[in-house]
Amino acid sequence: MAKASKLIVKKRGKVLLVRRRSDRLWMFPGGRKRGRETEKECLRREIKEELPKLKLGPLKLWKEVKAKNQRSGRKMSDAIFLAGKASGDLTIGDKHEIDRAVWRKPRGIRLTPTSRYIRDKLFP
């Protein structure tokens, strides 16, 4: 099982990204699993914590990534989910962890290593 879950959702040619407060890097929303959560339960909880007003459509597992990031050396263990649609305000819930959420193209922006990997695979 993956240790974390990430969300990819597109809207009018843009993707949903959140910015970490700690290092100001952008990433696809999501986070680490707790206890016996499934990957999908983890993602739904993380989205509710980070973006409480965001409503998601059905989630579909795109891929489980278990690899070593060539740039950072960090081991990745992520379940990547695709949502067909999302609606609602991008109001920040967990202001200690993230400080912004936007819909934008995933190029020309400082992404975390995992999010860069996902972007390069999904949006070459």
Secondary structure, DSSP 4 states (H G I P E B T S, - for coil): --SEEEEEEEETTEEEEEEETTT--EE-SEEE--TT--HHHHHHHHHHHH-TT-EE--EEEEEEEEEE-TTT--EEEEEEEEES-EES----S-TTTEEEEEEE-SSSS-B-HHHHHHHHHH--
